[in-house]
C-alpha cells in the first residue's frame, strides 16, 4: 500500500480541523445552511432522507487492517441515530406498500466506487469522526461535490495474472494531483476516473467520465488508451476513445486538458445535462480537437508542468512492492513448496465439497504462484449487499492482518478482496471466514449482486432497492442452483441516477415512481466490459414496469427461460449473457410479461 508522507498526514489532519471550524461556525449561526452545504459536501457529508450520510474515501480501493478497525469503531460508536428519529423513519417505511422494509444501524457500506459509507452519524459528531479517520490516514475529501472524485481501479491490481501494467502508482499520482485542485473544485458536475492495467476490464472504465486502459506499444513503452465521456444515469453513454496511446508520464497534463475544456464548456444551466458525457455527445470531434489544442498549449506554453518525473514515479511505486512471502522455515525452494501446498489444498478440497466450491468461486490465481487473491462475500441473508456491521469490520480486519499482509481491497461489486493469501493458509482462512458468515461461495453468481441503498436511505430514490435484493437472495439460496445458473451480473438501482449500476447488469432493476408508488423496470443485456466479448453496453428495458411483489417472479421466469434456451459450449453450458446475445430479447420479454400478477397490481394500485 502507498505510505502517506508526513505532508500527506498533516494535510488530512488540517482538512479535518478545517471542517471542525466550519461546523462550529454553522452551529453558531455564522454560516447559513446554503453556505455550509458545499463545505460539508467536499468532506463527504451529505444530508439524506432521514439523517446525514458520510462517504469515506478509499483511494483505488486499498485499505489496511488498522483502517478497517477504525471504520468498525465509527460504526459502533457513531452510526447510531436518535431513537425518536429512527422510530419515525421505520414508521414511514412501514407505510409503504411492497416488500418488507429494512432499516439498520451501526454498520458500514461498501460502495461500487470502492468507498465506505455510513448512514446515521449525527452531523454534530462529524468533526470527531473526521479526526478519528485522520488518525489512520482516511478522510472524506472530494467524495462529494462537483469535483474530481475517488479514482477507482481493478481490485486485483498488482496481483492479476492478466495484468499488463500495475495501475496503482498512477492512481495514486492522480489522487495527489486532483486533491483540492484549485481549478477543478467547482466543475459543472461530479467527475469520475477509472483505470485498469489488465486485459480484462474489471474497473468498468467505459462507464466513467474518463476511463484509462494501461497498454504497451510495439516498442514495449508504457502508456494509456484514453476514453472520455462515459456515464450512466438518465442518459447512459459509453466512453469514446480519444487517444490510442498517451505516454505514461503525460497523463496529468492530458487530464488537465480534458477537464479544463469540460470546465470551460460544460453545461451549468441544467443539472441533467451537466456531465461531460453530454458535452462529448453534443460536440463530438470539436470537443476532441479542443482537448488536443489545450494539451499542446500545456506542453508548449506551460512547459508540461504536470509531466511525471521518473524519480517521483519511482518513489510512489516503491510503496506498492509486494509484501515478503515469508515461507515456513526449511522451505527455501519456492517451486517445491508451491507444489506441496497445491497438493495439500487439493486433498482438502477433495475431502470437503464446501471448501472446493469456495475455492472455485472465491479464490483467484495470482502473479505469485505461492499466493492467491481471496474474496470475502458481503452478500448474505439478513444484510444488504455491501453492508458490514461493526463486529464484521473488526473480524475482517483480523483476517486481513493474519492472512493478507495487513491489506485488503474494496471491490466494485461491494465485497472485500484479500490479495496476499498464502496457498497453505487457504483452508484456515476459509474456516474462519465461514464461521463469520463471510465465505459464501457466490462471487460472480446471481446473489453476488450490486445494489444501491435506494429509497430506504437516499432522498433521490424513487423506490427501494434493498427489499428486492433481500427477496432475490432468499429465493436463490440453493448453491447447486446458483452454480447451474452460472455467471450473472445482477444490479439494482433505486432511481435513474444508477448508483446500483443497473445499466451494466446482465439483468438490471430500476426503481421508478408511478403516482407516488414504487414500481420497477427490468433491463437485460448490459455489460461493464468484463464479459467474454469485452464490450461495454447499456441494457434494454423489457416490457412495462412491475410491482415489487412481481419482480422476484419475473426474475425467476427470465432465468427459467434461459435454462430452457441455453446450449452447451466447450464443455459447459452457455452463460446467461451468451444465450441472450444469441437468441435476442423477445423470449425473455415474453416470459417476464407472462409473470405479471393481477393480484399484485391491485395491492399497489
ROTOR-381130 format. One record per residue (C-alpha): x negated, y negated, z. Coordinates in steps of 0.2 Angstrom, whole numbers, padded with zeros to 4 digits, always signed. Each point is the difference from the previous one (the first is absolute). Layout:
N
XYZ...
END
This chain:
605
+0000+0000+0000-0005-0018-0003-0008-0007+0016+0006-0018+0004-0015-0012+0002+0000-0012+0015+0007-0013-0012+0015+0011-0005+0004+0003+0019-0001-0018+0004+0011-0004-0015+0014+0012+0006-0001-0006+0018+0001-0018-0006+0015+0004-0011+0009+0008+0015-0004-0015+0011+0006-0012-0013+0017+0010-0001+0001-0002+0019-0002-0019-0001+0014+0000-0014+0011+0011+0010-0001-0011+0016+0003-0016-0010+0016+0009-0008+0006+0005+0017-0003-0018+0007+0010-0007-0014-0014-0008-0009+0002+0010-0015+0017+0003-0008+0005+0018-0006-0003-0006-0018-0018-0006+0004-0004+0016+0010+0007+0012-0013-0015-0001-0013-0012+0000+0015+0007+0016+0008+0002+0009-0017-0018-0001-0005-0004+0009+0016+0012+0013-0004+0016-0005+0011+0016+0001-0009+0018-0002+0008+0010+0015-0006+0018+0005+0003+0000+0001+0019-0018-0004+0006-0017-0005-0006-0010+0012-0010-0019+0000+0000-0010+0007-0015-0018+0005+0005-0013+0000-0014-0009+0016-0003-0012-0005-0014+0000+0013-0014+0007+0012+0013-0015+0004+0010+0003+0001+0019-0010+0006+0015+0005+0010+0015-0002-0015+0012+0011-0010-0012+0013+0014+0001-0001+0000+0019+0003-0019+0000+0015+0002-0012+0007+0013+0012-0002-0012+0015+0010-0014-0010+0013+0013-0004+0002+0005+0018-0002-0017+0009+0007-0013-0013+0012+0009-0012+0014-0001+0012+0015-0012-0003+0011-0008+0013+0013+0013+0006+0014-0011-0005-0007-0004-0017-0003+0019-0004+0018+0004+0006+0007-0013-0011-0010+0006-0015+0006+0018+0003+0018-0005+0002-0001-0010-0017-0007+0016-0008+0013+0011+0007+0013-0010-0009-0007+0004-0017+0008+0013-0010-0011+0014-0006-0013+0012+0007-0005-0002+0018-0011-0015+0004-0017+0001+0007-0008-0013+0011-0016+0004+0010-0013-0010+0010-0018+0002+0006-0008+0006-0017-0010-0005-0014+0004+0002-0019-0012+0004-0014+0004-0010-0015-0002+0004-0019-0013-0013-0001-0011+0008+0014+0005-0012+0014+0008+0003+0017+0016-0009+0005+0009-0002+0017+0019-0005+0000+0004-0006+0018-0015-0010+0007+0007-0016+0008-0007-0016-0009-0005-0007+0017-0012+0015+0002-0007-0002-0017-0016-0009+0005-0004+0013+0013+0002+0014-0013-0012-0009-0013-0013-0002+0014+0001+0019+0003-0001+0003-0019-0015-0011-0001-0009+0010+0014-0001+0015-0013-0002-0011-0016+0018+0001-0005+0012-0015-0005+0015-0005-0010-0009-0012-0011+0008-0002-0017+0012+0015+0002+0014-0013-0004+0002-0016-0009-0003-0005-0018-0019+0004+0001-0011+0015-0005+0006+0015+0010-0010+0015+0007-0010+0009-0014+0005+0018-0001-0009+0015-0008+0000+0019-0001+0001+0008+0017-0013+0013-0006-0012-0014-0005-0018+0005+0003+0004+0019+0002+0011+0004-0016-0007+0013-0011+0006-0010-0016-0008-0016+0006-0010-0010-0013-0005-0014+0012+0004-0003+0018+0012-0015+0000-0001-0004+0019-0015-0012-0001+0008-0010-0013+0017+0000+0010-0010-0007+0014-0008-0014-0010+0017-0005-0007+0006+0000+0018-0014-0012+0005+0003-0011-0015+0019-0001+0001+0002-0003+0019+0006-0018+0002-0006-0004-0017+0004-0019+0000+0007-0001-0018+0011+0015+0002+0008-0002+0017+0017-0006-0008+0002+0009-0016+0017+0000-0010+0003+0017+0008-0009+0015+0010-0014+0008-0010-0006+0018+0002-0015+0009-0007-0004+0018-0001-0016+0009-0005-0004+0018-0003-0017+0008-0005+0007+0017-0005+0007+0008-0016+0017+0003+0008+0008-0016+0005+0005+0003+0018+0001-0019+0004+0015-0004-0012-0011-0014-0008+0013-0002-0014+0013-0006+0012-0011-0015+0007-0002-0018-0004-0018+0005-0004-0005+0018-0002-0019+0005-0001-0006+0017-0007-0019+0003+0003-0008+0007-0016-0018+0003-0007-0004-0005-0018-0010+0010-0012-0016-0007+0007+0005+0006+0018+0003-0018+0006+0014-0002+0013+0014-0012-0004+0019-0002+0001+0015+0002-0011+0012-0014+0005+0019+0001+0000+0010-0016+0003+0018-0003+0003+0007+0016+0007+0014+0000+0014+0016+0008+0005+0014-0010+0008+0015-0007-0010-0010+0001-0017-0012+0015+0000-0015-0003-0011-0015+0011-0003-0016-0009+0000-0008-0005-0017-0019+0004-0003-0009-0017-0002-0018+0007+0000-0006+0017-0005-0017-0003+0009-0005-0014+0012-0017+0002+0008+0001+0004+0018-0009-0015+0007+0013-0012-0009+0015+0006+0008+0003-0015+0012-0004-0012-0014+0013+0009-0011+0013+0001+0014-0003-0019+0003+0005-0003-0018+0015+0012+0000+0008-0008+0016-0005-0018-0004+0010+0001-0016+0014+0008+0009-0001-0013+0013+0001-0014-0013+0014+0007-0011+0010+0012+0011+0018-0005+0003+0004-0009+0017+0017-0005-0004+0008+0018+0001-0005+0013+0013+0005+0014-0011-0011-0006-0014-0015-0005+0009-0010+0016-0001-0015+0001-0012+0009+0014-0009+0013-0013-0006-0013-0012-0006-0009+0014-0010+0016+0007-0007+0005-0018-0006-0017-0006-0006-0009+0016-0006-0015-0004-0010+0000-0018+0005-0002+0005+0018-0015+0012-0004-0008-0014-0011+0001-0012+0015-0008+0012+0012-0014+0004-0012-0003-0019-0002+0000-0003+0018-0012+0014+0003-0012-0006-0012+0001-0018+0008-0003+0008+0017-0016+0009-0007-0006-0016-0009+0005-0015+0010+0000+0008+0017-0015+0011-0003+0010+0016+0004+0002-0005+0018+0008+0016+0006-0012+0012-0010-0004+0014+0013-0019+0001+0004-0007+0017+0000-0007-0003+0018+0017-0004+0006+0008+0015-0008-0013+0011+0007+0003-0007+0017+0019+0004-0001-0003+0017-0008-0011+0005+0014+0015+0000+0012+0009+0013-0011-0014+0014+0002+0007+0017+0003-0001+0005+0019-0013+0013+0005+0006+0018-0003-0007+0006+0016+0001+0019-0003-0001+0012+0015-0017+0004+0006-0009+0013-0010+0008-0004-0017-0012-0010-0010+0005+0008-0016+0016-0009-0005+0004+0011-0015-0001+0016+0011+0010-0009+0014+0014-0006-0012+0002+0018-0007+0002+0007+0017+0012-0014+0005+0011+0002-0015+0001+0019+0003+0005-0003+0018+0014-0012-0005+0006+0013-0013+0001+0013+0013+0010-0011+0011+0012-0005-0014+0002+0018-0004+0005+0004+0018+0011-0016+0002+0012-0004-0015+0005-0017+0009-0019-0005+0000-0002+0006-0018+0015-0011-0005-0007-0015+0009-0017+0003-0009+0009+0000-0017+0010-0016+0003-0009-0011+0013-0019+0004-0004-0009-0008-0015-0017+0004-0007-0015-0011+0004-0015-0007-0008-0010+0009+0014+0004+0018-0002-0002+0002+0019+0014-0012+0003+0019-0002-0004+0012-0015+0001+0015+0005+0010+0018-0009+0000+0009-0002+0017+0019+0000-0005+0010-0014+0007+0016+0007-0008+0011+0010+0012+0017+0002+0007+0004-0013+0013-0011-0014-0006+0000-0011-0015-0013+0002-0013-0016-0008+0005+0005-0003+0018-0012+0005+0014+0004-0002+0019-0013-0007+0012-0004+0018+0006-0002+0006-0018-0012-0014-0005-0010+0004+0016+0000+0019-0005-0005-0004-0018-0014-0011+0006-0006+0015+0010+0000+0011-0015-0009-0013-0010-0014-0001+0013-0002+0018+0002+0002+0006-0018-0003-0015-0012-0015-0010+0006+0011-0012+0008+0008-0006-0017+0017+0002-0008+0009-0007-0015+0018-0007-0001+0008+0007-0016+0011-0008-0013+0012+0014+0004+0001-0005+0019-0011+0014+0007-0017+0000+0008-0015+0009-0009-0015+0006+0010-0014-0001-0013-0015+0008+0009+0006+0017+0006-0012+0015+0001+0005+0016-0008-0003+0010+0016+0012-0012+0010+0015+0001-0011+0009+0014+0009-0003-0009+0017+0006-0016-0007+0016+0008-0007+0004+0008+0017-0001-0017+0009+0009-0009-0014+0013+0013+0000+0003-0002+0019+0002-0018-0003+0013+0002-0014-0012-0008-0013-0004+0016-0010+0015+0001-0011-0006+0008-0016+0010-0012-0011-0012-0012-0008+0005-0003-0018+0017+0009+0002+0017-0007+0001+0000-0004+0019-0016-0009-0001+0010-0015-0005-0003-0019-0001+0013-0010+0009+0001-0019+0005+0008-0005+0017+0015-0005-0010+0016-0008+0008-0004+0007+0017-0013-0014+0002-0003-0010-0015+0011-0016-0003-0002+0001-0019+0007+0018-0001+0016+0004-0008+0001+0017+0007-0008+0012+0012-0014+0011-0005-0004+0010+0015+0016+0010+0002-0001+0006-0017-0018+0005+0003+0005+0009+0015+0015+0009-0009-0012+0006-0014-0013+0006+0012+0012+0010+0011+0008+0008-0016-0017+0006-0007-0009+0008+0015-0002+0017-0008-0019+0000-0005+0002+0013-0013+0014-0010-0008-0012-0016+0000-0014+0011-0007+0011+0006-0014+0006-0018-0004-0018-0005-0002-0007-0017-0001+0013-0014+0000-0003-0018+0004+0016-0006+0009+0001-0018+0005+0014-0010+0008+0002-0019+0001+0013-0010+0009+0001-0014-0013-0006-0006-0017-0017-0006+0008-0005+0018-0001-0011+0001+0016+0004+0019-0001-0007+0000-0018+0016+0008-0007-0005-0005-0017-0015+0012+0000+0009+0015+0007+0003+0015-0010+0016-0002+0009+0004-0017+0007+0014-0007+0011+0005-0018+0000+0012-0008+0013+0012-0012-0007+0014-0011+0007+0018+0003-0006+0012-0011+0008-0010+0000+0016-0001+0019+0001-0016+0011-0003-0001+0009-0016-0015+0008-0009-0007+0001-0018-0010+0016-0005-0014-0002-0012-0010+0014-0009-0017+0001-0009-0010-0014+0009-0019+0002+0002-0014-0009+0009-0013+0007-0012-0006+0016+0009+0011+0012-0010-0008+0012-0012+0004-0012-0014-0009-0014+0009+0014-0013-0005+0007-0013+0011+0019-0003-0004+0016-0006+0009+0014+0013+0003+0017-0002-0009+0016-0001+0009+0012+0015-0002+0018-0003+0002+0010-0012+0011-0005-0003+0018+0004+0013+0014+0005-0002+0018-0012+0005+0014+0011+0016+0003-0003+0005-0019-0018-0002-0002-0006+0016+0008+0011+0010-0011-0005-0010-0015-0018+0004+0004+0004+0018+0002+0009+0001-0016-0014-0008-0010-0013+0012+0008+0012+0015-0004+0000-0006-0018-0018-0001+0000-0002+0018+0006+0012+0006-0013-0009-0009-0014-0019+0002+0004-0011+0011-0010-0016+0009+0005-0016-0008-0005-0018+0006+0003+0004+0012+0014+0012-0011+0009+0017-0008-0004+0002-0018-0006-0001-0014+0012+0016-0010+0002-0007-0015-0010-0006+0012-0014+0018+0007-0002+0007-0017+0000-0012-0006-0014+0004+0015-0010+0019+0001+0001+0004-0018+0003+0012-0009+0013+0017+0006-0006+0001+0017+0009-0005-0008+0016+0012-0014-0002+0014+0012-0003-0004+0009+0016-0002-0015+0010+0017-0007-0006+0008+0017+0003-0005-0001+0018+0010-0015+0004+0012+0002+0015+0017-0009-0001+0002+0003+0019-0017-0009+0003+0006-0014-0011+0015-0003+0011-0011-0001+0015-0010-0014-0007+0015-0009-0009
END
